[in-house]
């Protein structure tokens, strides 16, 4: 038999010396708990929501302003085609018209023709189930402004 001290209440022979954990462990432990409570309270009471953040990022990505609705783009009697494009077209065709879900409007030719009549028909009646009809949403002046804007792209 060896002269080592064996305690019968420890099966593996390891005896704790009764030391406490270092103070920085307690500081870290309770500090993380306090930080977590503050972090959760901040996001709970600040009005932040992940869906709102997503909508803002999507609006920035597509080039559409994150405001509820852009007015019919009539400002002091004049039409701003870029505002019309941003509010009705940029979601699919991209903020710069270079495409996205919709086709690239900066190309030299379009599937249905790149002339004023074809573009007007595409805007007012839609095309192939992919391009929606805007004939009832936009006035003739607004359609004409968008046609001229698309021809300049």
Secondary structure, 3 states (H helix, E strand, C coil): CCCCCCCCCCCCCCCCCCCCCCHHHHHHHHHHHHHHHHHHHHHHHCCCCHHHHHHHHHHHHHCCCCCCCCCCCEECCEECHHHHHHHHCHHHHCCCCCCCCCCCCCCCCCCCCCCHHHHHHHHHHCECCCECCCCCCCCHHHHHHHHHHHHHC
